[in-house]
Structure formats: C-alpha cells, structure tokens
Amino acid sequence: MSEEVKKVVDIKKLLKSVLAYGSSDLHLVVGSEPQIRIDKELRPLNLAVLNAKDIEEMAYSLIEDKQKKVFEDANELDFSFELKEVGRFRANYYRTIGGIACAFRMIPIDIPTLDEYGNPPIFKELVKKEKGLILVTGPTGSGKSTTLASMLHEINLTERRHIITVEDPVEFVHKNIKSLFSQRDVGNDTASFAAALKFALRQDPDIILIGEMRDAETIGAALTAAETGHLVFGTLHTNSAPGTINRIIDVFDGQEQAQVRAQLASSLVAVISQTLIPRVGGGKVAALEILITNPAVQNQIREDKVHQIYSQMQLNQKETNMTTQTQELIELLQKRTITKENAIKNSNRPEELIKMIGGL
C-alpha cells in the first residue's frame, strides 16, 4: 500500500469512528489523541497522540490544491465533503501554535422528516407560508442546520417549489423529489452571501435559505426578499427569540433602524430558538423557544418595544402556538427527560427558571 493511500485510510478510519460511537464531532489537535464529542462531552479515543506531521498528512489528504492554497493563505478553511460508505462531513481547518488542527462535524446523509426529528406541529404550518422570514437560531451545535434541513425536506415532499440555498459550506444535500433545489457553496459557487442574494431574485426562487445572516448587507437583502413574495429561511447565533430581533436591528446604523424595524414587523413570520441538552440516559433533546408574529408582536417591533415581546409570548399559547424556553425546560424536567443541573446550565433566563423550579 502506498503512503498516500495509507493517509486516506487513516482519516477514513477516524471518521468512521464518529459513526460507530454515535458522536457528532471529531477533533484533531497537536499533542492530543483524536477526540470525539458525545452528548456535548469530549472523549479521547484510545489512539496515539498526534504530532503536527500526522495531522498535516491527514488534513491535506482530504482537500484539493485550490483548497490547500486558500488554507495556507488565510490559515482558516471551511468546507464539506462526502466519503463513500462513511458519510458526509463539515470540516474546519485552522492553525494553532502547535500546527494544523481540524474539526469535523457529522452530517446525516438521510435528512430526517419533521416528525422523525420530533418537531411540534406548528412547523408544518410554517413551511406552508408563501412569503416572509423564518429564523432558526441558537448557539453553535444546537441543531439549527438539521431543523432547517427537515423543514426544507417537508416542503420537498409536499410542494413543487424552486428552493435556493446559500451556505458556507453546503451541509445537507437535498435530492429533488417534488421541489427543485439549487444549492450554492459560498467561496466555490458564489463570492458571498450578499452577492448570492443579490442575484437570487433573478433566478425565479420560491424559497431562499441563507446559511448565516452575518452582516447588514445580507440581512437587508433577506428582508427585501421576504417582502417581495419569497419565503426566506435564515440562521443567527442568538439564544432567545426576542434577542434575535434585537440582534438584527442592532446590526444597522441608528438612522436605518426605524426602516429595519418596519421591514421586520411586516415580514417576520417566526423565530425558533433552540438549544440541545443532554438527555437522561444518553442522547440529546432540543429545548425550543417559539415566537410567532401576530399584530401585537408586529406593533412591538415597529414601535421599538421588543422588551415586551417576551410577555406576549406567554399569553394564550394554545391559540398562538408560542412557547418560552423556560416553559419548555420545566416540561422536560417534569418528564424527567433532563436534569435540573443541565436545565439551569442551558437556560437563557436561569433566574426565572430557578424560581419556577422552586414553585413545582
């Protein structure tokens, strides 16, 4: 066996271990044995400690010369790839004081349905919308990509739509069932999120997915697309529904914020904020906070009274289909699905949660 083939086999074995152990991530860092993440905890594999040469050989065996040049110029590289009979992965290469380091995230090839993923019935109603902005938010590793993939998969199973996704990198690869997918990878297929969105409106889309709403230009384009008759899905790294609205508004200069509030009030359909929490007995469970816009919420956004939205989310929830993360956590605690420690650790309002736990 040639040395080059041996390198590929080595990294394949490591990536296969991600599947075998049911883990979500694989980390390669100089001076440590390979480590995998299971239920939010890192666990070392019983393998030799890696040196800089080991990692460089494994890392470079998976990329082309063009990607190698990008990495050597920028010291950062994001990409996704698929290994036959192993699975699909999102990868990030970066440099440390010891040398190259790698993080690999497992991406299921078979996209789960909304029912399989255990999402509430309101999700099926949201994906039937003709236009507007639906945001899925949460910290890194909270399952945002899987939730969005499941929502697009539901549309794919039931509707004949043209769906454009703009991602960095493309994670879930959709097969055309009823819908037609145009999936674009930032850096390879388009220069940026903003550039892709500028031209997307000329590509006859019904639905647009924006992998990450990073800046004012991208957010502004998303709001315009949502206002002009398209259903737009996007993600942000925020940990609550009201916090998401504030984050979007704060991206813009003061003189632009009134217009952005007006656009957001008219186009926002829902904010789904989620966190993955270790489940008692193993695995993870999603705690969701769901904001569905109604006339009261629209007025609060327009009039710069976002701080009042949380109280609105607590009213008439059976009719509005809204819920707060605290209520979700209490329900999971009552079912003994999660521990009190993990509930408090992952809460976006720990003081409120502790008070409610004391009242149980």
C-alpha positions, 0 to 999 in steps of 0.5 A, a space after each residue: 500500500 502506498 503512503 498516500 493511500 495509507 493517509 486516506 485510510 487513516 482519516 477514513 478510519 477516524 471518521 468512521 469512528 464518529 459513526 460507530 460511537 454515535 458522536 457528532 464531532 471529531 477533533 484533531 489537535 497537536 499533542 492530543 489523541 483524536 477526540 470525539 464529542 458525545 452528548 456535548 462531552 469530549 472523549 479521547 479515543 484510545 489512539 496515539 497522540 498526534 504530532 503536527 506531521 500526522 495531522 498535516 498528512 491527514 488534513 491535506 489528504 482530504 482537500 484539493 490544491 485550490 483548497 490547500 492554497 486558500 488554507 495556507 493563505 488565510 490559515 482558516 478553511 471551511 468546507 464539506 465533503 462526502 466519503 463513500 460508505 462513511 458519510 458526509 462531513 463539515 470540516 474546519 481547518 485552522 492553525 494553532 501554535 502547535 500546527 494544523 488542527 481540524 474539526 469535523 462535524 457529522 452530517 446525516 446523509 438521510 435528512 430526517 422528516 419533521 416528525 422523525 426529528 420530533 418537531 411540534 406541529 406548528 412547523 408544518 404550518 410554517 413551511 406552508 407560508 408563501 412569503 416572509 422570514 423564518 429564523 432558526 437560531 441558537 448557539 453553535 451545535 444546537 441543531 439549527 442546520 438539521 431543523 432547517 434541513 427537515 423543514 426544507 425536506 417537508 416542503 420537498 415532499 409536499 410542494 413543487 417549489 424552486 428552493 435556493 440555498 446559500 451556505 458556507 459550506 453546503 451541509 445537507 444535500 437535498 435530492 429533488 423529489 417534488 421541489 427543485 433545489 439549487 444549492 450554492 457553496 459560498 467561496 466555490 459557487 458564489 463570492 458571498 452571501 450578499 452577492 448570492 442574494 443579490 442575484 437570487 431574485 433573478 433566478 425565479 426562487 420560491 424559497 431562499 435559505 441563507 446559511 448565516 445572516 452575518 452582516 447588514 448587507 445580507 440581512 437587508 437583502 433577506 428582508 427585501 426578499 421576504 417582502 417581495 413574495 419569497 419565503 426566506 429561511 435564515 440562521 443567527 447565533 442568538 439564544 432567545 427569540 426576542 434577542 434575535 430581533 434585537 440582534 438584527 436591528 442592532 446590526 444597522 446604523 441608528 438612522 436605518 433602524 426605524 426602516 429595519 424595524 418596519 421591514 421586520 414587523 411586516 415580514 417576520 413570520 417566526 423565530 425558533 430558538 433552540 438549544 440541545 441538552 443532554 438527555 437522561 440516559 444518553 442522547 440529546 433533546 432540543 429545548 425550543 423557544 417559539 415566537 410567532 408574529 401576530 399584530 401585537 408582536 408586529 406593533 412591538 417591533 415597529 414601535 421599538 418595544 421588543 422588551 415586551 415581546 417576551 410577555 406576549 409570548 406567554 399569553 394564550 399559547 394554545 391559540 398562538 402556538 408560542 412557547 418560552 424556553 423556560 416553559 419548555 425546560 420545566 416540561 422536560 424536567 417534569 418528564 424527567 427527560 433532563 436534569 435540573 443541573 443541565 436545565 439551569 446550565 442551558 437556560 437563557 433566563 436561569 433566574 426565572 427558571 430557578 424560581 419556577 423550579 422552586 414553585 413545582 
